[in-house]
């Protein structure tokens, strides 16, 4: 039986970790585009907000064998088992303040419904959600530079990456008026555009003509904590084996490819 959602879009990213230099431009672009507030002292990472965070990974070896990798981590927009929207955060929210868009694959956050219980933060295995402890305070004059299509969030709610969903709405409205389909280049996230190394590729994972569809099939592609079966829409690629192993905390004797083959066989046998 065919799935009624088979023809829908599934937006996602492929991030080349061998290209990423850890410059942080994606973080700055994201904050500027989505009106993410900041504090005078950003050293306390327990209360700071950033929808895109860049982590530094090392192979743990001494010079001259030392190696470093930088890993950008937005919200992974999990699809859950079978891609039916049972992502960890959506499953636990008692206020339905977060939801799964079957037409886009985007996990949304509805701020006016959120009452700050933070169940979603506890459920998210990627630490991609942030709680607003304070109302945003902008330096004098900066409020005039905020993105008008994105509402600033009040204190007491949880926020996260939205794949710059307002850009999708704008591109979709323009295409509707012109009676055509949205082109790949018309809907791109701020972090994708901001990356000077071209490490981030964004598009429809279901569209054979989009770059992300082809890149996700790279033999060196992997997803974070894939054994959790969260079915994320963020793929990473790296030619370095230790980087791929770090994506799921593989034990020393485990082979990532054999583990994933066993998972795929198990899914096929259970009907997923």
C-alpha positions in Angstrom: 0.0 0.0 0.0 1.4 3.4 -1.0 1.8 6.1 1.6 -0.4 9.1 1.2 2.7 11.3 2.1 5.0 9.8 -0.6 4.8 12.8 -2.9 5.5 15.4 -0.2 8.7 17.3 0.2 11.4 16.4 2.8 13.7 19.3 3.3 17.1 18.6 4.7 20.9 19.2 4.6 24.1 17.5 3.7 27.1 19.0 5.6 30.6 18.3 4.3 32.8 18.1 7.5 35.9 18.0 5.4 35.1 21.5 4.1 33.9 23.1 7.4 36.6 25.3 8.9 34.7 26.1 12.1 34.5 29.8 11.3 31.0 30.1 12.9 29.5 32.1 10.0 26.6 29.7 10.0 25.9 30.6 13.6 26.0 34.3 13.0 23.9 34.1 9.9 21.3 32.0 11.7 21.1 34.4 14.7 20.8 37.5 12.4 18.1 35.9 10.2 16.0 34.4 12.9 16.2 37.2 15.6 18.0 35.0 18.1 18.6 37.1 21.2 22.0 37.3 22.8 23.3 38.5 26.2 26.2 40.8 27.0 28.0 37.9 28.5 27.8 34.8 26.3 30.3 32.7 28.2 27.6 30.8 30.1 26.5 28.2 27.5 23.8 26.9 29.8 21.6 30.0 29.2 22.9 31.2 25.8 20.8 30.6 22.7 22.0 29.4 19.3 20.0 27.5 16.8 23.1 26.4 15.1 26.1 25.3 17.2 29.5 24.3 15.9 31.3 21.6 17.9 35.0 20.8 17.8 36.0 17.1 17.5 39.5 15.7 17.8 40.8 12.2 17.2 42.5 12.2 20.6 46.0 11.6 19.2 49.2 13.5 19.8 51.2 15.4 17.2 51.9 14.6 14.4 48.9 12.4 14.2 46.5 14.9 15.8 43.4 15.8 13.7 40.5 18.2 14.2 37.0 18.3 12.8 34.3 21.0 13.2 30.7 19.8 13.2 27.8 22.2 12.7 24.6 21.0 14.5 21.2 22.6 13.8 18.0 20.9 14.8 18.1 17.5 13.1 14.3 17.6 12.2 13.8 14.0 13.1 11.2 12.0 11.2 10.9 9.1 13.6 10.5 5.4 12.7 9.1 5.1 9.3 9.2 8.9 8.8 5.7 9.3 10.3 6.4 12.3 12.6 7.1 10.4 15.8 10.2 12.4 16.5 11.3 12.5 20.2 10.2 16.1 20.8 6.9 15.9 19.0 6.0 12.7 20.9 6.4 14.2 24.4 5.0 17.8 24.0 1.8 18.0 26.1 0.8 21.4 24.5 1.3 20.3 20.9 3.6 23.3 20.6 5.9 21.3 18.3 4.6 19.4 15.3 5.8 17.5 12.3 5.0 18.9 8.8 4.2 16.0 6.6 4.3 18.3 3.5 7.8 19.5 4.3 9.4 17.2 6.9 10.1 20.2 9.1 9.6 19.9 12.8 8.0 23.2 13.8 7.9 25.1 17.1 4.7 27.1 17.9 5.8 29.6 20.5 2.3 30.8 21.5 1.4 27.3 22.5 4.6 26.6 24.5 4.3 27.0 28.3 7.9 26.0 29.0 7.7 22.6 30.5 10.9 21.7 28.6 9.9 18.0 28.0 11.1 18.5 24.4 14.5 19.5 25.6 14.8 16.4 27.8 13.7 14.2 24.9 16.0 15.7 22.2 19.1 13.6 22.0 20.9 16.3 20.0 20.6 19.2 22.5 19.1 21.3 19.7 16.5 23.1 21.7 16.9 26.1 23.9 14.9 27.7 26.7 14.4 31.4 26.9 15.2 32.5 30.5 14.8 36.2 29.7 12.9 38.5 27.4 15.1 39.6 24.6 16.8 42.9 25.1 18.3 44.5 22.0 20.9 47.2 21.9 19.5 50.6 21.2 18.6 50.9 17.5 19.1 47.2 16.8 15.4 46.4 17.0 15.1 48.3 13.7 17.3 45.6 12.0 15.3 42.6 13.1 13.9 40.3 10.4 10.2 41.3 10.0 9.1 37.8 9.0 10.3 36.2 12.2 8.6 36.9 15.5 11.0 37.4 18.5 10.3 34.9 21.3 9.3 35.8 24.8 10.8 34.4 28.0 9.5 31.0 29.2 9.3 29.3 25.8 11.6 26.8 24.0 13.0 27.7 20.5 15.0 25.9 17.9 16.1 25.9 14.2 13.1 26.1 11.8 15.1 25.6 8.5 14.3 29.3 8.0 10.7 28.3 7.3 9.6 31.9 6.6 11.8 31.7 3.5 9.9 28.7 2.3 6.6 30.5 2.8 7.8 33.5 0.9 9.2 31.4 -2.0 6.0 29.3 -2.1 3.7 32.4 -2.2 5.8 33.9 -5.0 5.7 30.7 -7.0 1.9 30.4 -6.5 1.3 33.9 -7.9 3.5 33.1 -10.9 1.8 29.6 -11.3 4.9 27.5 -11.1 6.9 25.3 -8.8 9.5 26.6 -6.3 13.0 26.4 -7.7 15.8 24.8 -5.6 17.7 28.1 -5.3 14.6 30.1 -4.2 14.5 28.4 -0.8 17.8 28.2 1.0 18.5 28.6 4.7 20.6 31.4 6.1 23.4 29.1 7.3 23.7 27.6 3.8 24.1 31.0 2.3 26.5 32.2 5.0 29.0 29.4 4.8 32.1 30.7 3.0 33.4 27.2 2.4 30.2 25.9 0.8 30.1 23.0 3.3 26.3 23.1 3.7 23.9 22.0 1.0 20.2 22.4 1.5 17.2 21.1 -0.5 14.5 18.5 -0.9 15.8 15.1 0.0 12.9 13.5 -2.0 13.7 15.5 -5.2 16.0 13.6 -7.5 17.1 16.9 -9.2 18.3 18.5 -5.9 21.9 18.4 -4.9 21.1 17.0 -1.4 19.4 13.9 -2.9 22.6 13.0 -4.7 24.9 13.9 -1.8 23.1 11.9 0.8 23.9 8.8 -1.2 27.7 9.4 -0.8 29.2 6.2 0.7 30.9 8.5 3.3 27.5 10.0 4.4 26.2 9.4 7.9 23.8 10.8 10.4 24.3 11.6 14.1 23.3 8.8 16.6 21.7 6.9 13.7 21.1 3.8 15.9 18.4 5.8 17.8 16.3 5.5 14.7 15.3 9.1 14.8 15.5 9.3 11.0 17.1 12.8 10.9 17.2 15.0 7.9 20.8 16.2 8.4 23.4 14.1 6.7 27.1 14.6 7.2 30.0 13.5 5.0 33.7 12.9 5.7 36.4 10.9 4.2 37.9 10.4 7.6 36.9 7.2 9.3 37.4 8.5 12.8 34.9 11.3 12.1 32.3 8.9 10.8 32.8 6.7 13.9 32.3 9.7 16.2 28.9 10.3 14.7 27.4 7.5 16.7 30.0 6.7 19.4 30.9 3.4 17.9 32.9 1.1 20.2 36.4 0.1 19.2 35.5 -3.3 17.8 32.3 -2.1 16.0 32.2 -1.6 12.3 29.8 1.3 11.4 28.8 -0.2 8.0 28.0 -3.6 9.4 25.9 -2.0 12.2 23.9 0.0 9.8 23.4 -3.0 7.6 22.0 -4.9 10.5 19.7 -2.0 11.3 18.4 -1.8 7.7 17.8 -5.6 7.8 15.9 -5.3 11.1 13.7 -2.5 9.7 13.0 -4.5 6.6 11.9 -7.5 8.6 9.7 -5.4 10.9 7.9 -3.7 8.1 9.4 -0.2 8.6 
